[in-house]
């Protein structure tokens, strides 16, 4: 009976100690934090301008404006006169949080008009292709494209309607 009583007492003490150990708590605290960065912004500096072009009566073609160096190339029935007029890639200034990267979205196509006559602008390309703001939170972005000229295209000044085309930038 002494063994049973000793065993029962040992069991009871073990259960009490186990119960006490299970009810002990440990706590730690943490703070919630967030950093709000300056919104990314884009502003237009120059419009896209293909300059003066000439077209054959029998064959249309294209003019490609390279945004890296404002050079043009033509194909098929389109030629580029020596008096080139104003040739420039569209230029934008992107501003935001220093050293942040961003994506650039350009339109798929756009029409330019002179009365009821029109031409298609497509194959927009940006330089750089992906954006990276410098230490001051700025970067210059240039946009070039391809102008498709129809055979016997009516002469005159052509321009996009409304607000023109939209370039969108967004933080990565």
MOFENKA-V710105 format. One record per helix or strand. SS is the DSSP state (~ for helix, > for strand). FROM is the first residue (numbers start at 1). TO is the last residue. If there is no record, write none. Layout:
# MOFENKA-V710105
SS_FROM_TO + SS_FROM_TO
This chain:
# MOFENKA-V710105
~_2_22 + >_41_46 + >_49_49 + >_54_55 + >_61_66 + >_71_74 + >_78_79 + >_88_88 + >_90_95 + >_101_105 + >_109_114 + >_117_127 + >_131_132 + >_138_149 + >_159_160 + >_168_171
